[in-house]
Amino acid sequence: MEDKLIVIATESNSKALVLKTYLEANGVECFLRNVNVLQGPIAEGVKVQIRESDAEKALKLISELRHAEDIKRIDQQLRKILVPVDFSEPSQNAARYAIMLATKYNAQIKLLHVFNSPVVDMIPFTDVASIQIDFDMNYHVLYNSAKERLVKFFENLKEFASQMGYGDVQIGYTLREGYASYGIIEASKRYKPGIIVMGTKGEGFRSTELVGSVATEVSDETHIPLLAIPEKAVLKGIDEVKRVLYVTNFDESDNLSIRKLLRIVSPFQVELYCIHLTDKPDSPGIRALMSSTRDYVNQVNPGVKITCEIVTGKENDKRVMEYIGKNNINLVALTSVKRNLLYKLFNPSLAKRMIYQSDVPVLLFHA
């Protein structure tokens, strides 16, 4: 019985041709539908079809292709680092950390400050007519004040870079009006950085709920790796990043996530620690996947030392924090490849304890 054809992707004409060539070069026969011969270069909606029996192989190949494109984009975009600042000590710490990162990635830095104009609210109706506020004047006062502080912050950072021997790092700055997360997201779309570095619990983000929501919203909306530098982080030097912890489910989807993570930290000589949190440590399936993950890393990055462990107990955040201290972890990586895992780890107590109470930077990235 002949296999029926299924649609594996719908692309523009040019992308469909590239995908067809790629799949057929790897042994998957393809057929194109809705090809517009007259307007080939700009045609949209071209369907790439394959035989149903080839679906699993094709999906795996497409996943690898997309990952390779992500890696290439990371390599290009890591030439730019965006640093949102609010002039607080944690912001200064994050900016100095970014300077050191820039030397590793050969990147330029853009400082961003988002200031928010106050809105008059909750005014009794009878008092409205008697209140005269020149909003334009108020805006200019706020803008000029914010710009003055940003320029001073910029100059201090340039002086720090020069003193540390990093005077060649290119640093710029930009000022936006609005709410923190919205301003950072919009600036990210324009600047297209490879990584965002944020100091947490700063002057403008006193509520841990607000900081958590800003970080997660920026990470979710931009899909750009976000490095959160906790308030208690001790700035020793970028070469101190030697041990990276990745919290995993030990399934096949983790392989691509780990590969992307290793690409992000490729300028450093790191050891990778992969842990799985469970109340059922004797599960043969988990141990088999753990062994598969270790073999995969040894195959694609033979120079990286990897430790895979199953961590048991009831309180996830407490177990991770203890593991960080016991193994002298320098960086914790969380990925949103598993939405339920991100929610379980980032939203409640674990990420808050890591970001607000520990001295370990946290990297959020999308697989």
C-alpha positions in Angstrom: 0.0 0.0 0.0 1.4 3.3 -1.1 2.2 5.9 1.7 -0.1 8.9 1.7 1.5 12.4 1.4 1.4 14.8 4.4 2.3 18.4 4.6 5.5 18.9 6.7 5.8 22.7 6.3 4.3 25.7 4.5 6.9 28.2 3.4 7.7 30.8 0.8 8.8 29.5 -2.5 12.5 30.1 -1.9 12.5 28.5 1.6 10.4 25.6 0.4 13.0 24.9 -2.3 15.8 25.1 0.3 14.0 22.7 2.7 13.2 20.3 -0.2 16.9 20.2 -1.2 18.0 19.7 2.5 15.5 16.8 3.1 16.2 15.0 -0.1 20.0 15.3 0.5 19.3 13.4 3.7 17.2 10.7 2.1 13.6 12.1 2.4 11.7 12.5 -0.8 9.7 15.7 -1.1 7.0 17.2 -3.2 5.9 20.8 -3.5 2.4 22.1 -3.9 1.0 25.6 -4.7 4.2 26.6 -6.5 3.8 29.9 -8.2 5.9 29.7 -11.4 5.2 33.3 -12.4 6.1 34.9 -9.1 8.5 32.3 -7.7 10.8 34.6 -5.7 8.0 36.2 -3.7 5.4 33.4 -3.7 4.0 32.4 -0.3 2.1 29.3 0.9 4.1 26.6 -0.8 3.4 23.3 0.9 6.3 20.8 1.4 4.9 17.3 1.3 6.6 14.0 2.3 5.5 10.4 2.6 3.9 9.7 6.0 6.4 6.9 6.7 9.2 9.5 6.5 7.5 11.9 9.1 9.6 11.0 12.1 12.9 11.3 10.2 11.9 14.5 8.5 10.8 16.1 11.7 14.1 15.3 13.3 16.0 16.7 10.3 14.0 19.9 10.4 14.6 20.2 14.1 18.3 19.9 13.5 18.2 22.4 10.7 16.3 25.0 12.8 18.8 24.4 15.6 21.7 25.0 13.3 20.0 28.2 12.2 19.6 29.2 15.8 23.2 28.5 16.5 24.3 30.6 13.5 22.0 33.5 14.7 23.4 33.2 18.2 26.9 33.5 16.9 26.0 36.6 14.9 23.8 38.3 17.6 26.2 37.6 20.5 28.2 40.5 19.0 25.6 42.7 20.8 24.7 42.9 24.5 21.8 44.9 25.8 22.0 46.1 29.5 18.9 47.6 31.0 19.9 49.9 33.9 18.2 51.9 36.7 21.4 53.4 38.1 21.3 51.1 41.2 24.2 49.1 42.6 22.9 45.8 41.0 22.6 47.6 37.6 26.2 48.8 37.9 27.3 45.2 38.8 25.4 43.9 35.8 27.0 46.5 33.5 30.5 45.6 34.7 29.7 41.9 34.2 28.6 42.8 30.7 31.9 44.5 30.0 33.7 41.3 30.8 31.3 39.3 28.6 31.9 41.7 25.7 35.6 40.9 25.8 34.8 37.2 25.5 32.2 37.6 22.7 34.0 40.5 21.0 30.7 42.3 21.4 29.5 45.9 21.7 27.3 47.0 24.6 24.1 49.1 24.6 23.0 50.6 27.9 19.2 51.1 28.2 17.3 53.1 30.7 13.5 53.1 30.6 11.9 56.0 32.6 8.3 56.2 33.4 6.3 59.5 33.4 3.9 59.6 36.4 0.2 59.6 35.6 -2.2 61.6 37.7 -4.7 59.2 39.1 -7.4 59.0 41.8 -8.1 62.7 41.7 -11.5 63.6 43.1 -13.7 64.9 40.3 -14.3 68.2 42.0 -10.6 68.9 42.2 -9.7 68.2 38.5 -10.5 71.7 37.3 -8.2 73.2 39.9 -5.2 71.1 39.0 -3.0 72.5 36.2 -0.2 70.3 35.2 2.0 71.0 32.2 2.6 67.5 31.1 5.1 68.5 28.3 7.2 70.4 30.8 7.0 67.5 33.2 8.1 65.1 30.5 11.1 67.2 29.5 12.2 67.6 33.2 12.1 63.8 33.6 13.8 63.1 30.3 16.6 65.5 31.0 17.1 64.2 34.5 17.2 60.6 33.2 19.6 61.4 30.4 21.9 63.2 32.8 22.0 60.2 35.0 22.4 57.8 32.1 25.4 59.8 30.7 27.1 59.8 34.1 26.5 56.0 34.4 27.9 55.6 30.9 31.0 57.6 31.7 31.6 55.7 34.9 31.4 52.4 33.1 33.8 53.6 30.4 36.2 54.6 33.2 35.8 51.1 34.7 36.5 49.4 31.4 39.6 51.5 30.9 40.9 50.7 34.3 40.4 47.0 33.8 42.1 47.0 30.5 38.9 46.7 28.5 39.0 50.1 26.9 38.4 48.8 23.4 34.9 47.6 24.2 32.4 49.7 22.3 29.7 51.1 24.7 26.6 53.1 23.7 23.4 54.1 25.4 19.8 54.8 24.7 16.8 56.3 26.6 13.2 55.2 26.4 10.0 56.3 28.1 7.5 53.7 29.2 7.2 50.7 31.5 10.2 48.6 32.2 9.3 45.4 30.4 7.7 47.1 27.4 10.6 49.4 26.9 13.2 46.6 27.1 11.2 44.4 24.7 10.8 47.3 22.2 14.5 48.2 22.4 15.4 44.5 21.9 13.4 44.3 18.7 15.3 47.3 17.3 18.8 46.5 18.6 18.6 42.7 18.2 21.1 41.7 20.9 22.4 38.2 21.4 22.0 38.4 25.1 20.3 40.7 27.7 22.1 41.3 31.0 20.0 42.5 33.9 20.9 43.3 37.5 18.0 42.2 39.7 16.3 43.9 42.6 17.4 47.4 41.6 16.2 50.8 42.6 13.3 50.7 40.1 12.3 47.2 40.9 11.9 46.9 44.7 9.2 44.2 44.5 10.4 40.7 43.9 7.1 40.0 42.1 7.8 42.9 39.7 11.4 41.9 39.0 10.3 38.3 38.3 7.5 39.4 36.0 9.9 41.8 34.1 12.5 39.1 33.6 10.1 36.4 32.5 8.1 38.8 30.3 11.2 40.0 28.5 12.5 36.5 28.1 9.2 35.2 26.8 8.5 38.0 24.4 12.0 38.4 22.9 13.2 34.8 23.0 16.6 36.3 23.6 18.9 34.7 26.3 18.6 36.7 29.5 21.3 36.7 32.1 20.1 37.8 35.5 22.8 39.0 37.9 21.5 38.7 41.5 21.9 41.6 43.9 24.3 39.5 46.0 26.5 38.4 43.1 30.2 38.9 43.9 32.0 40.3 40.8 35.3 38.5 40.7 35.9 38.1 37.0 34.3 36.5 34.0 36.8 33.7 33.9 35.3 32.5 37.2 32.4 31.0 35.1 33.6 27.4 35.2 30.7 25.3 36.5 27.3 25.5 34.8 24.2 23.8 36.2 21.4 22.9 33.9 18.1 21.5 35.4 16.8 18.9 33.0 14.0 16.3 32.5 16.5 14.0 30.8 14.5 13.6 27.6 15.5 13.8 23.9 14.4 17.5 23.6 17.1 18.4 26.2 19.8 17.5 23.7 19.2 20.5 21.5 18.8 22.7 24.6 22.1 21.6 26.0 23.8 22.1 22.6 22.4 25.7 22.5 23.5 26.3 26.1 27.0 25.1 25.3 27.2 27.4 22.3 26.2 30.4 24.5 29.0 29.6 27.0 31.5 28.4 24.4 34.0 31.2 25.1 34.5 29.7 28.5 36.1 26.4 29.6 33.1 25.0 31.6 32.1 21.9 33.3 28.4 21.0 32.8 26.3 19.7 35.6 22.9 18.3 34.5 20.5 17.4 37.3 17.0 15.9 37.4 14.7 16.5 40.3 12.4 13.6 41.2 10.8 11.6 44.0 11.4 8.4 42.0 15.2 8.0 41.7 14.9 4.3 40.8 13.1 4.9 37.5 15.0 2.9 34.8 13.6 5.2 32.1 15.2 8.3 33.7 18.5 6.6 34.2 18.5 5.5 30.5 17.8 9.0 29.4 20.5 10.4 31.7 23.0 8.0 30.1 21.8 9.1 26.7 22.3 12.8 27.5 25.8 12.1 28.8 26.7 10.2 25.6 25.2 13.0 23.4 27.3 15.7 25.0 30.4 13.6 24.8 29.7 13.1 21.1 29.0 16.7 20.1 31.3 18.4 22.6 34.0 15.9 23.6 36.0 18.6 25.3 33.3 19.4 27.8 33.3 17.5 31.1 29.7 16.5 32.0 28.2 15.2 35.3 24.6 13.9 35.2 22.8 13.3 38.5 19.4 12.5 39.9 18.6 14.7 42.9 15.8 13.5 45.3 13.8 15.2 47.9 10.5 17.2 48.4 11.5 20.9 48.1 12.8 21.6 44.6 14.2 25.0 45.4 16.0 23.9 48.5 17.6 20.9 46.8 18.9 23.0 43.9 20.3 25.7 46.2 22.1 23.0 48.2 23.5 21.5 45.0 24.7 24.9 43.9 26.6 25.4 47.1 28.0 21.9 47.4 29.4 21.9 43.8 30.5 25.5 43.6 28.2 26.3 40.7 29.0 29.6 38.9 26.0 29.8 36.6 22.5 28.3 36.5 20.7 27.8 33.2 16.9 27.3 32.8 15.2 26.8 29.5 11.6 27.1 28.5 11.7 24.0 26.3 9.4 22.5 28.8 6.7 25.1 29.7 5.7 23.2 32.8 9.3 22.9 33.9 9.9 26.6 33.5 6.7 27.4 35.4 7.6 25.0 38.2 11.2 26.3 38.4 11.0 30.0 37.5 7.7 31.4 38.7 7.5 30.1 42.3 10.4 30.0 44.8 13.4 28.5 43.0 14.3 31.3 40.7 13.4 33.9 43.3 15.8 32.3 45.7 18.5 32.1 43.1 18.0 35.6 41.8 17.4 37.4 45.0 19.2 35.4 47.7 22.1 33.6 46.0 25.3 34.9 44.4 24.9 32.8 41.3 23.9 34.4 37.9 20.9 32.8 36.2 20.6 32.3 32.4 17.1 32.0 30.9 17.0 30.9 27.3 14.6 29.3 24.8 15.4 26.0 23.2 
